[in-house]
Amino acid sequence: LQIPRTVYRIVIMPAVAKAKVGNTSAKKGPKRKLKKKVVKTAKKPAPVVFTIDCTNPVNDGILDPSSFEKFLHDKVKVNGKPGVVDNAVKIRRNGSKIIVTARPPFSKRYLKYLTKKFLKKNQIRDWLRVVASDKTTYELRYFDIHEDDEDDDDENDE
């Protein structure tokens, strides 16, 4: 994530002094002063690219990446309005990966929230979790459910 640098540019503009109405002096023309004006120009921040890797559930047939992409298109809010994904946010699918390109401020955490919301809507939140595998990547993984086999054996022996 790059922090935008602020560039200062100094513009020198001539300012004309007001001539007094009642004064009839032999001066030539109005007096000129130079005034400094600081103009603040900021560079546009570079867009951020986030990836959601859905490879494991897509290969198992649990998740449909096209429906997930449509869900993101419908639910991502830009300036407080959902579904308005014009130039601020671009969502595309590359196989089983969803790639979101957005102008800052756009939070990676917001993508995790929307992904969890999608999993809950499709009732697969109990089997999948969203894990950050990289600084700009989330991955959908299965929960590690390792029940103790010893406990099951003890219950059957009684």
N, C-alpha and C positions, 0 to 999 in steps of 0.2 A: 504494500500500500504506500503510495507516494503522497507526501504532504505537499500541497500546492504552495509554491513560493510566491510571495507578493513582490511585484516589481514596481518600484517608484520611478516616476518620470517627472522631471521638473520642467515646467513650461513657463517661460518668461513672457508676460503680456504687458504691453504698454497701457498705462492708465492715464487718461487725460484729466488734468486738474480743472476744476470749475473756475471760470473767470468771474470776478466780482462785477456786478451790474453797475453800481454807482461809481466805480473807479475808472477814471479816464487817464490812464498812464500811458506813456510812450513805449510800452513793452511790445515786443513783436510776438504775436501768437500766444496760445495757451502754453502753460508750463507742462512738461511731460515728465512723468515719474514711471519708473519700472517696478512692476509688482510681480512677485514670485508666487506661482500657484502650483501646489503639489497635486498631481493627478495620480490616483491609486488604480493600477490595472492589475488584475489577477489572471494567472494562467488557468486554463481549464484543466481540471484534474483528469488524469487518465482513467478510463473505464476499468472497473474491476470485473474479473471473470471468476465465477464460482462453478464448480462441477458437482453434480450429485450422481454417484456411481450406483446403479441399480442392477449390476451384472448378476449377482447370485439369485435374487428373487425372480428376475426375468428368465434366467436359464431354467429355473424350476417351474415356471409357468404360474407363479403366484401373483405377479404384478405386471400390468400392461403399461409400458412406458409412454405410449401415445395418450392414454387417459390421464396419466400423471402430468404430462406436458400441458394438456388442455386445462387441467385443474389449476396449474400454476398460472396460465394465461388468464383464467377467470378470477383468481383470488389475489394476485399480487396487486398491492395498492401503490399508486403513484400519486403523490400530493393528496393523500387521503381518499382517493377514489379507486375502488377495485375494478379490475378489468380494463383499465386505461393503460395499456402497455404499448405506447407508441415508440418514440425515440429514446426514452429514458431507460427502458429495460427491454432486452431482447432474449427470448427463450427459444432454444432450439434443441433438437434431439440428435445425438450421434450414436446410433446403435442402441445400446442399453444405458447410455449416459445422457443426462440432461445438463446442458450448458447454459448458464445464465450470465449474460453480459449486461452490466448496469453502470450508470453514472453515479458517483458518490453523491450524497450519502445513501448507501445501501448495505444492509447488515447481512452477514453470513448467518447470524443467529436467526434472522427472520426467515431464511430459507429452511432452517431446521424446524422452526415452528410450523411452517406450511407443510413440510414433509410429514411431520407427526400428525398433523390434522388430516392429511390425505390417508395415511395409514389407518387412523382411527375410523374415518368415514367408510373405508373398505373392509373394516374389521380384521385387519392383519397386524394391528399394533401389538398384539400379544406375542407374535412370533418374530417381529423385526424391530430393530433399533437403529437409530441414526448416530453414526460415529464419525468424528472428524479424523480422517486419515492423513490429511495434509493441511497446510495453511489455507488453501482455497478449495478443498475438496471434502465433501461428505460422502460416506459410504453406508449403504444399507446392509446390515449384517443380521444374522440370526442370533437370538439369545442362546447362550451356552447353557443348556439344561442338562446337567449331570446329576441325576438323582442317585443317592447312595444305594447301590445294589445290596449292601450289607443289611440295610434297614428292611428292604423287601424280603430278604431271605429270613430274617428274624421273625417277621410277622407270619410267614408261611410255615415256619417250624412249630409255632405254638398251637 
